[in-house]
Amino acid sequence: MNFNKFSQFLDKLDSTSKRLEMTDILAEMIKELSPSEIKNGIYLSLGTLKAPFADLKFNFADKQMVKTLAMFSGEEVEKINQIYSKEGDLGSVTLTLSKEKSSNLSLTEAYNKLVEIAEIEGTGSQDKKSQKILNLLNELDPLSNKFIVRIILGNNRLGFTELTIVDGLCKFLNDKKLKQQIEDAFNRHPDIGHIAEQIKEHGIEGINKIKITPGVPVNPQKAQRLSSPEEIIEKMGKVWCEFKFDGTRVQLHLDKSNKKTSENLFGAKEEFLVKTFTRNLEETTHQYPDIIEDAINQLDVESVILDGEAIGFNRETGEYLPFQETIQRKRKHNVAEMALQIPLKYLVFDILYLNGKETLNLPLLERRKILNQIVKKGGNIEIDSHIETSDPLEVEDFFNEAKRRKLEGIMAKKPDSNYEAGARAFSWIKFKRNEKDEVADTLDVVVMGYFYGKGSRSEFGIGGFLVGIFDSETNTYKTISKVGSGLTDEEWVKIKKDCDEIKTKEKPKDFDVEKDMYPDIWVKPKIVVTVRADEISKSPIHTAGLALRFPRLMNFREDKGPIDSTSLEEIKDIYQLKSK
């Protein structure tokens, strides 16, 4: 496909916010793309070059793009900044600056040139990238240039997600009933480009070719909520209760047959694939050299994928550290030094894959037996302890023990349940309770924009921020509260800085916000924070239909992506639980 024709599809997607129209356009695009180019076309439509966990980014700033556009157009930087200030989007600025011309550059050729740009590193990399971008812009037509610039700057948000592409694939196959099957495949192997490629090449049979693969993170299972031990037993019968640790979810992948990946092995003698991922599929291998080393020494396997929680601990007392201390391990520099200051335990509670075979469909009881067989003792990888009971009093006692140990709460699981990748199922229940009469759990919400503030807050340039939650039914973020308390001076500075790095002139297409709630500054959905509130109440002004009363910030959740925020369904469940 010619890249101009591909850009026409992107332009159609950009011109609508209706999900059904987007699905129709995506289905037509999938039909037109060849098997050899569909994977890259899908990535580019999402504004990326690879699946999210591959983490190939351009790292090219707006200011540098303005300079590049000045060279491209012959206009002064000041003139381009004036147009940018008016348009609010450098892609549209590029469209204005580009001269009418035709281009025969194919999608594959354009994609390969974009990858070359992203892979440039080292001294002088910005100038080298700028020159290659300039060369590419000179080869393409105005509409193509608009989307090339947006993709490079990470601004090509067209208002849909991978799940909309699943709908497009169903329409392409002319069978809506396949949606759950494709979603299940995506949850086991969340690379929508790869899935589209398999379906394009093999049709319906391609879905069955999508397997769990070490090195490709699995969408983790999530838990539902219930309000009491009595409800847990009534809903689930016999349960396993495990402690819920206030750490960071870590998925560990190891494959000794894969000799290709060794750059992230800190001090490892053997060279094979060992990687870690967060719950939002971000690779974090470089952050956990101690977990990597323990995995090599403690796991008696050829290949494995484990699910667990990494939590910092005090070497002298053995006590677990608060989340805010554990999360300090999320850094790119001085990793070894931080590993000594904040050692980690990796508390494993599940196994998804072993020696070439998926284990998701085995009952939890069997999966736990396997864990006991493959994890050697003597390191910081440990198997999470549990009790088995059908007595709500024992559940209550176990919860009280968790509180005594200053843990976050407990998890109750069905011993005979499968691991449901990507699902929020009642086979897992989390039970957390605050001693005060307030919302029984913290909530993870997405920052949607901020307000300038008045009085003493004006010195920070921010006095509060608008937060929302993700609604998977409509693929939109719905507002649920303004937040203006719980932050230190340093945290106000931090959130202002983080927001300014991702601010946007227009309201993002996937934001559902009443006009009375519009913030002074909009931001892209990227920052996730944890808040606690006194209660949840019905709201006529927040698009979630519910609002948080007296919310205050608890944590910044840099280990979570926006879609991993507390969902609209969860919020409604919490409201119902609290209303009983």
Residue pairs with C-beta under 8 A, 6 or more apart in sequence:
1 32
1 33
1 34
1 37
1 41
1 106
1 107
2 103
2 104
2 105
2 106
2 107
3 103
3 105
3 106
3 107
3 109
3 110
3 140
3 144
4 102
4 103
4 140
4 141
4 143
4 144
5 32
6 29
6 41
6 44
6 107
7 141
7 143
7 144
7 146
7 147
8 143
9 25
9 28
9 29
9 32
9 45
10 44
10 45
10 147
10 156
10 158
11 143
11 147
12 25
13 22
13 25
13 26
13 45
13 158
13 159
13 160
14 158
16 22
16 25
17 159
17 509
19 160
19 164
19 167
19 474
19 475
22 158
22 159
22 160
22 164
22 168
23 164
23 167
23 168
23 171
24 171
25 168
26 45
26 160
26 164
26 165
26 167
26 168
26 171
27 168
27 169
27 171
27 172
29 41
29 45
29 168
30 38
30 42
30 168
30 169
30 172
30 196
30 200
31 172
33 41
33 107
33 200
34 200
35 197
35 200
35 201
36 108
37 106
37 107
37 108
37 111
38 193
38 196
38 197
38 200
39 193
39 194
39 196
39 197
40 49
40 107
40 108
40 111
40 193
41 107
42 165
42 192
42 193
42 196
43 49
43 50
43 51
43 111
43 193
44 107
44 111
44 114
44 147
44 151
44 156
45 158
45 165
46 156
46 161
46 162
46 165
46 192
47 150
47 151
47 154
47 155
47 156
47 157
47 158
48 56
48 151
49 56
49 111
49 114
49 115
49 118
50 56
50 193
51 190
51 191
51 192
51 193
51 194
51 216
52 190
52 281
52 282
53 190
53 191
53 216
53 217
53 277
53 281
53 282
53 283
55 282
55 283
56 115
56 118
56 119
57 118
57 154
58 114
58 117
58 118
58 129
58 152
58 153
58 154
59 118
60 117
60 126
60 129
60 130
60 133
60 152
60 153
62 84
62 90
62 153
64 126
64 129
64 130
65 90
65 133
65 149
65 152
65 153
66 77
66 80
66 81
66 84
66 90
67 77
67 130
68 130
68 133
68 134
68 137
69 75
69 80
69 90
69 93
69 94
69 97
69 149
70 76
70 77
70 80
71 130
71 134
72 94
72 97
72 134
72 137
72 138
73 80
73 97
73 98
75 97
80 93
80 97
83 93
83 96
83 97
84 90
84 93
87 93
87 96
87 505
88 504
88 505
88 506
89 150
89 155
89 505
89 506
90 149
90 150
90 153
90 155
91 146
91 147
91 149
91 150
91 153
91 155
91 156
92 146
93 149
94 137
94 142
94 145
94 146
94 148
94 149
95 142
95 143
95 145
95 146
98 137
98 141
98 142
98 145
98 146
99 142
100 141
100 142
101 141
101 142
102 141
103 139
103 140
103 141
103 144
105 139
105 140
105 144
110 136
110 140
110 144
110 148
113 132
113 136
114 136
114 148
114 151
114 152
116 132
117 129
117 132
117 133
117 136
117 152
120 128
120 129
120 132
133 148
133 152
136 148
137 145
137 148
137 149
140 148
147 156
150 156
155 504
157 508
157 509
157 510
157 524
158 509
159 475
159 508
159 509
159 510
160 475
160 510
161 475
161 563
162 186
162 190
162 192
163 183
163 472
163 475
164 475
165 192
165 196
166 179
166 182
166 183
166 186
166 192
167 179
169 178
169 182
169 195
169 196
169 199
170 176
170 178
170 179
170 182
172 199
173 199
173 203
173 204
175 204
178 204
178 207
181 207
182 195
182 199
182 207
183 422
184 421
184 422
185 195
185 207
185 210
186 192
186 195
186 219
186 422
187 218
187 219
187 421
187 422
187 423
188 210
188 211
188 212
188 218
188 219
188 358
188 360
188 421
189 195
189 210
189 211
189 212
189 213
189 216
189 218
190 216
190 217
190 218
190 219
190 281
190 422
191 216
194 210
195 206
195 207
195 210
197 206
198 206
198 207
198 209
198 210
199 206
199 207
200 206
202 209
211 358
212 218
212 305
212 352
212 353
212 358
212 360
214 253
214 254
214 255
214 258
214 273
214 303
214 304
214 305
214 353
215 253
215 255
215 258
215 261
215 273
215 275
217 251
217 253
217 277
217 281
217 283
218 251
218 305
218 307
218 352
218 353
218 421
219 281
219 421
219 422
220 249
220 251
220 279
220 307
220 421
220 422
221 307
221 350
221 419
221 420
221 421
221 422
221 423
221 424
221 425
221 428
222 423
222 424
222 425
222 428
223 411
223 424
223 425
223 428
223 429
223 430
224 424
224 425
224 426
224 428
224 429
224 430
224 573
225 429
225 430
225 431
225 440
225 441
225 570
225 573
225 574
225 577
226 232
226 235
226 429
226 431
226 577
227 440
227 577
227 578
227 580
228 392
229 392
229 393
229 395
229 396
229 399
229 431
230 392
232 239
232 392
232 395
232 412
232 429
232 431
233 239
233 390
233 391
233 392
233 395
235 426
235 429
236 412
236 414
236 426
236 427
236 429
237 390
237 414
238 388
238 389
238 390
238 414
238 415
239 388
239 389
239 390
239 395
239 412
239 413
239 414
239 415
239 429
240 364
240 386
240 387
240 388
240 412
240 413
240 414
240 415
241 386
241 387
241 388
241 389
241 394
241 395
241 398
241 399
241 410
241 411
241 412
241 413
242 349
242 384
242 385
242 386
242 410
242 411
242 413
243 384
243 385
243 402
243 405
243 407
243 410
243 411
244 402
244 407
244 408
244 409
244 410
244 411
244 430
244 431
244 432
245 309
245 311
245 320
245 347
245 407
245 408
246 311
246 320
246 322
246 323
246 326
246 407
246 408
247 309
247 310
247 311
247 312
247 320
247 323
247 326
247 347
248 278
248 309
248 310
248 311
248 323
248 326
248 327
248 329
248 330
248 559
249 278
249 279
249 307
249 308
249 309
249 310
249 559
250 276
250 277
250 278
250 284
250 288
250 291
250 308
250 309
250 310
250 346
251 276
251 277
251 278
251 279
251 305
251 306
251 307
251 308
251 352
252 274
252 275
252 276
252 291
252 295
252 304
252 305
252 306
252 308
252 346
252 348
253 273
253 274
253 275
253 276
253 277
253 304
253 305
254 272
254 273
254 274
254 295
254 296
254 299
254 301
254 303
254 304
254 305
255 272
255 273
255 302
255 303
256 270
256 272
256 301
256 302
256 303
257 272
257 302
257 303
258 272
258 273
258 303
259 271
259 272
260 273
261 271
261 272
261 273
261 274
261 275
262 268
262 271
262 272
264 274
264 275
264 285
264 286
264 292
265 271
265 274
265 292
265 296
266 289
266 292
266 293
266 335
266 336
267 289
267 293
268 274
268 292
268 293
268 296
270 296
274 285
274 292
274 295
274 296
275 283
275 285
276 283
276 284
276 285
276 287
276 288
276 291
276 292
277 283
277 284
278 284
278 559
278 560
279 559
279 560
279 564
280 559
280 560
280 561
280 563
280 564
281 561
282 559
282 561
284 330
285 292
286 332
286 335
287 329
287 330
287 331
287 335
288 310
288 329
288 339
288 344
288 346
289 335
289 336
289 339
290 339
290 343
290 344
290 380
291 310
291 344
291 346
291 380
291 381
294 346
294 379
294 380
294 381
295 381
297 376
297 378
297 379
298 375
298 376
298 377
298 378
298 379
298 381
299 374
299 375
299 376
299 381
300 373
300 374
300 375
300 376
301 354
301 355
301 374
302 355
302 356
303 353
303 354
303 355
303 356
304 351
304 353
304 354
304 355
304 374
305 351
305 352
305 353
306 348
306 350
306 351
306 352
306 371
307 348
307 349
307 350
307 351
307 352
307 419
308 346
308 347
308 348
308 349
308 350
308 384
309 346
309 347
309 349
309 384
310 326
310 329
310 344
310 345
310 346
310 347
311 320
311 321
311 326
311 344
311 345
311 347
312 320
312 321
312 325
312 326
312 328
312 329
312 342
312 343
312 344
313 319
313 320
313 321
313 343
313 344
313 345
314 320
314 321
315 343
319 406
320 345
320 405
320 406
320 407
321 342
323 555
324 555
325 342
326 342
326 344
327 555
327 556
327 558
327 559
328 338
328 342
329 335
329 338
329 339
329 342
329 344
330 558
330 559
331 338
343 380
344 380
345 380
345 381
345 382
346 380
346 381
346 382
347 382
347 383
347 384
348 371
348 375
348 381
348 382
348 383
348 384
349 383
349 384
349 411
350 364
350 367
350 371
350 419
351 359
351 367
351 370
351 371
351 374
352 358
352 359
352 360
352 419
352 421
353 359
354 370
354 374
359 366
359 367
359 370
359 419
360 418
360 419
360 420
360 421
361 418
361 419
362 370
362 418
363 415
363 416
363 417
363 418
364 413
364 414
364 415
364 416
364 417
364 418
364 419
365 415
365 416
367 419
368 383
368 386
371 383
372 383
375 381
375 382
375 383
387 394
387 398
388 415
389 395
389 398
395 410
395 412
395 431
398 410
399 409
399 410
399 431
399 433
402 408
402 409
402 410
408 432
409 430
409 431
409 432
409 433
410 430
410 431
411 428
411 429
411 430
411 431
412 428
412 429
412 430
412 431
413 427
413 428
413 429
414 427
417 425
417 427
417 428
418 427
420 427
424 567
424 569
424 570
430 441
432 440
432 441
432 442
433 440
433 441
434 440
434 441
434 532
437 534
438 532
438 533
438 534
438 535
439 532
439 533
439 534
439 535
439 536
439 548
439 574
439 578
440 574
440 577
440 578
441 574
442 530
442 531
442 532
442 554
442 555
443 469
443 530
443 531
443 532
443 533
443 548
443 566
443 571
443 574
444 528
444 529
444 530
444 557
444 560
444 564
444 565
444 566
445 467
445 468
445 469
445 480
445 481
445 483
445 528
445 529
445 530
445 531
445 565
445 566
446 467
446 468
446 469
446 470
446 477
446 525
446 526
446 527
446 528
446 562
446 565
447 465
447 466
447 467
447 495
447 499
447 523
447 526
447 527
447 528
447 529
448 465
448 466
448 467
448 468
448 477
448 479
448 511
448 513
448 519
448 522
448 523
448 525
449 465
449 466
449 499
449 518
449 519
449 520
449 521
449 522
449 523
450 462
450 464
450 465
450 466
450 495
450 496
450 499
450 519
450 520
450 521
450 523
451 462
451 463
451 464
451 465
451 466
451 482
451 519
451 520
452 458
452 461
452 462
452 463
452 520
452 521
453 460
453 461
453 462
453 463
453 464
454 463
455 463
457 463
457 464
457 484
457 492
460 489
460 492
460 493
460 496
461 496
462 492
462 495
462 496
462 499
463 484
464 482
464 483
464 484
465 482
465 483
465 484
465 495
465 499
465 519
466 479
466 481
466 482
466 483
466 513
466 517
466 519
467 479
467 480
467 481
467 482
467 483
467 529
467 531
467 551
468 477
468 478
468 479
468 480
468 511
468 512
468 513
468 543
468 544
469 477
469 478
469 480
469 544
469 565
469 566
469 567
469 568
469 570
469 571
470 476
470 477
470 478
470 562
470 563
470 565
470 567
470 568
471 477
471 478
471 512
471 544
471 567
471 568
472 563
472 567
472 568
472 569
473 568
474 512
475 510
476 510
476 511
476 512
477 508
477 510
477 511
477 512
477 525
477 562
478 512
478 542
478 543
478 544
478 545
478 568
479 512
479 513
479 514
479 517
479 542
479 543
479 544
480 539
480 542
480 544
480 546
480 547
480 548
480 571
481 531
481 533
481 542
481 547
481 548
481 551
482 517
482 551
483 529
483 531
483 551
483 552
483 553
485 550
485 551
485 552
485 553
486 531
486 532
486 551
486 552
486 553
486 554
487 495
487 553
491 553
491 556
494 556
495 527
495 529
495 556
498 527
499 521
499 523
499 527
500 521
502 523
502 524
502 526
502 527
503 521
503 522
503 523
503 524
504 522
504 523
504 524
505 522
506 522
507 513
507 518
507 522
508 522
508 524
508 525
510 525
511 522
511 525
512 543
513 543
514 541
514 542
514 543
516 541
517 541
517 542
525 562
526 562
527 556
528 556
528 557
528 558
528 560
528 561
528 562
528 564
528 565
529 553
529 554
529 555
529 556
529 557
530 553
530 554
530 555
530 556
530 557
531 548
531 551
531 552
531 553
531 554
532 551
532 552
532 554
533 548
533 549
533 550
533 551
533 552
534 549
534 550
535 548
535 549
535 578
536 546
536 547
536 548
536 549
536 571
536 574
536 575
536 578
537 546
537 547
537 549
538 545
538 546
538 547
539 545
539 546
539 547
541 547
544 568
544 571
546 571
546 572
546 575
